[in-house]
Amino acid sequence: MKMAKMGILAAAIAMSASVAQAVTPTPPYHVTNGYTGKATLQSAGGCKAKVVYENAQYGSVYDSLDSYIGWGMVADGEVVVIEEGYKKVSSFSDTVTKKDVDSYYENMASAETQSTIESLAGCSIGVLIFSTKSVETYTVDPAKSLDGYEALFPFNGITGMTTEVKGTKTYEKSLKFNGKVMFKGSRPLV
């Protein structure tokens, strides 16, 4: 009996050690083969924030266990935005210069994006809506050795309800906010 308990205890210790190793990765999120550049997230109104990221990365986002999270942006090891959906809106190609330019509408109103804005602004979001003007553009220009990426994602929304009691009266309201996420970067031309 004592031997069985020691075996169970040893197995539990080994399992908890492996779980602890798997849970404490550094950094938590990363982008593989993505674009590196400068990004800004700013908003005004009920969710006010402004953050500039000098070495943000844009592309396929993975967690520390290399599990795919989605397409989006990571800065300082944290997720900034994750795509909810996209649609190609224009394309240009030159057969002589091999220059290609593709543009996509991006809906970035994911739970991860909302969480980032709430955390930076110290607010609670009731509704987050990305504009139909949200666009990302890829430019591949072999003559300039360029594989560039540029994004502008305007958004607006309303905060969660707040309650204020004044004497015998109770007031509930949400505040409006608007903002944008911008990114401009590149990666080596392959």
C-alpha positions as CSV (number, residue, x, y, z in Angstrom):
1,M,0.0,0.0,0.0
2,K,2.8,2.4,1.0
3,M,4.6,1.6,-2.3
4,A,1.4,2.4,-4.3
5,K,1.0,5.7,-2.6
6,M,4.6,6.6,-3.3
7,G,4.1,5.7,-7.0
8,I,1.0,7.9,-7.2
9,L,2.8,10.7,-5.4
10,A,5.8,10.5,-7.8
11,A,3.5,10.5,-10.8
12,A,1.6,13.5,-9.5
13,I,4.8,15.4,-8.9
14,A,6.1,14.6,-12.4
15,M,2.8,15.6,-14.0
16,S,2.6,18.9,-12.0
17,A,6.2,19.7,-13.0
18,S,5.4,19.1,-16.7
19,V,2.2,21.2,-16.5
20,A,4.1,24.0,-14.8
21,Q,6.7,24.0,-17.6
22,A,4.0,24.1,-20.2
23,V,2.1,26.9,-18.5
24,T,5.0,29.3,-18.0
25,P,6.3,30.1,-21.5
26,T,8.2,33.2,-22.6
27,P,7.1,35.2,-24.5
28,P,3.4,34.2,-24.6
29,Y,2.7,35.1,-28.2
30,H,4.7,35.4,-31.4
31,V,4.4,35.8,-35.2
32,T,6.1,33.4,-37.6
33,N,7.4,34.8,-40.9
34,G,5.5,38.0,-40.4
35,Y,6.0,41.7,-41.0
36,T,7.9,43.9,-38.5
37,G,7.2,47.6,-38.1
38,K,5.6,50.4,-36.1
39,A,2.1,50.2,-34.9
40,T,-0.3,52.6,-33.1
41,L,-3.5,51.9,-31.3
42,Q,-5.4,55.0,-30.2
43,S,-9.0,55.7,-29.2
44,A,-11.0,58.6,-27.7
45,G,-14.2,59.0,-25.9
46,G,-15.5,56.4,-23.4
47,C,-12.4,54.1,-24.0
48,K,-9.5,56.5,-24.2
49,A,-6.0,55.1,-25.0
50,K,-2.9,55.7,-27.1
51,V,0.0,53.2,-27.4
52,V,2.8,53.1,-29.9
53,Y,4.6,49.9,-30.6
54,E,8.0,50.3,-32.2
55,N,8.7,46.6,-33.0
56,A,5.2,45.1,-33.6
57,Q,4.9,42.0,-35.7
58,Y,2.0,41.2,-38.1
59,G,1.1,37.8,-39.5
60,S,0.2,34.3,-38.2
61,V,-0.1,34.5,-34.4
62,Y,0.9,31.6,-32.3
63,D,1.0,31.1,-28.5
64,S,4.0,29.8,-26.6
65,L,3.0,26.2,-27.3
66,D,3.0,27.0,-31.0
67,S,-0.8,26.7,-31.2
68,Y,-2.3,28.9,-34.0
69,I,-4.3,31.8,-32.6
70,G,-5.2,33.6,-35.8
71,W,-4.1,36.4,-38.2
72,G,-3.2,39.6,-36.4
73,M,-0.6,41.7,-34.5
74,V,1.7,41.0,-31.6
75,A,3.7,43.6,-29.7
76,D,5.9,42.9,-26.6
77,G,4.7,39.3,-26.5
78,E,1.1,40.3,-26.2
79,V,-1.8,40.1,-28.8
80,V,-2.9,43.5,-30.0
81,V,-5.5,42.5,-32.6
82,I,-6.8,39.3,-34.1
83,E,-8.8,39.1,-37.3
84,E,-12.4,38.1,-37.2
85,G,-12.8,37.9,-41.0
86,Y,-11.6,39.4,-44.3
87,K,-12.5,40.0,-48.0
88,K,-10.2,40.9,-50.9
89,V,-11.3,44.4,-52.2
90,S,-8.7,45.1,-54.9
91,S,-5.6,43.8,-56.7
92,F,-2.9,45.1,-59.1
93,S,-0.2,43.1,-60.9
94,D,2.5,44.1,-63.4
95,T,3.8,41.2,-65.4
96,V,7.0,43.1,-66.4
97,T,8.1,44.5,-63.0
98,K,6.5,41.6,-61.1
99,K,5.0,44.2,-58.7
100,D,1.9,43.1,-56.9
101,V,-0.5,45.1,-54.7
102,D,-3.4,43.4,-52.9
103,S,-5.9,45.1,-50.5
104,Y,-8.3,43.4,-48.1
105,Y,-11.1,44.5,-45.9
106,E,-10.3,43.3,-42.3
107,N,-12.8,42.9,-39.5
108,M,-10.7,43.0,-36.4
109,A,-13.6,43.0,-33.9
110,S,-12.5,39.8,-32.1
111,A,-12.6,39.0,-28.4
112,E,-8.8,39.4,-28.3
113,T,-8.9,42.9,-29.9
114,Q,-11.7,44.0,-27.5
115,S,-9.7,42.7,-24.6
116,T,-6.6,44.7,-25.7
117,I,-8.6,47.9,-26.0
118,E,-10.3,47.4,-22.6
119,S,-7.0,46.7,-20.9
120,L,-5.2,49.7,-22.4
121,A,-8.1,52.1,-21.8
122,G,-9.4,50.8,-18.5
123,C,-12.9,50.5,-19.8
124,S,-15.6,47.9,-20.4
125,I,-16.8,47.5,-24.1
126,G,-20.4,46.8,-24.8
127,V,-20.1,46.9,-28.6
128,L,-17.0,47.1,-30.9
129,I,-17.5,47.7,-34.6
130,F,-14.7,48.0,-37.2
131,S,-15.4,50.3,-40.1
132,T,-15.8,49.2,-43.7
133,K,-12.8,51.4,-44.3
134,S,-10.6,48.9,-42.4
135,V,-8.1,47.9,-45.0
136,E,-4.7,46.1,-45.2
137,T,-2.4,46.4,-48.2
138,Y,0.4,44.0,-49.3
139,T,3.0,45.4,-51.7
140,V,5.6,43.1,-53.3
141,D,8.0,45.1,-55.5
142,P,11.1,43.1,-56.6
143,A,12.7,46.2,-58.1
144,K,12.8,47.7,-54.6
145,S,13.4,44.4,-52.8
146,L,10.2,45.2,-50.9
147,D,7.6,43.0,-49.3
148,G,5.6,45.5,-47.4
149,Y,2.4,45.6,-45.4
150,E,0.3,48.5,-44.3
151,A,-2.9,48.5,-42.3
152,L,-5.5,51.0,-41.1
153,F,-8.3,49.7,-39.0
154,P,-10.8,52.4,-37.8
155,F,-13.3,51.4,-35.2
156,N,-16.1,52.7,-33.0
157,G,-18.3,51.4,-30.3
158,I,-20.1,51.9,-27.0
159,T,-18.9,51.1,-23.5
160,G,-20.8,48.8,-21.1
161,M,-23.5,50.4,-19.0
162,T,-22.6,52.4,-16.0
163,T,-25.0,53.2,-13.1
164,E,-25.1,56.4,-11.1
165,V,-27.5,57.0,-8.3
166,K,-28.4,60.6,-7.4
167,G,-30.7,60.8,-4.4
168,T,-33.9,58.9,-5.5
169,K,-32.9,58.8,-9.2
170,T,-30.9,56.1,-10.9
171,Y,-29.2,56.8,-14.2
172,E,-27.7,54.2,-16.6
173,K,-25.7,55.1,-19.6
174,S,-23.1,54.0,-22.1
175,L,-20.4,56.2,-23.6
176,K,-19.4,56.3,-27.3
177,F,-15.8,55.9,-28.4
178,N,-13.8,55.7,-31.6
179,G,-10.3,55.0,-32.7
180,K,-8.0,53.2,-35.0
181,V,-5.2,50.7,-35.2
182,M,-2.3,51.5,-37.7
183,F,0.6,49.4,-38.8
184,K,3.4,49.8,-41.4
185,G,6.1,47.2,-41.8
186,S,8.0,44.9,-44.0
187,R,9.8,41.6,-44.2
188,P,12.7,40.3,-46.3
189,L,11.6,39.6,-49.9
190,V,11.8,35.9,-50.6
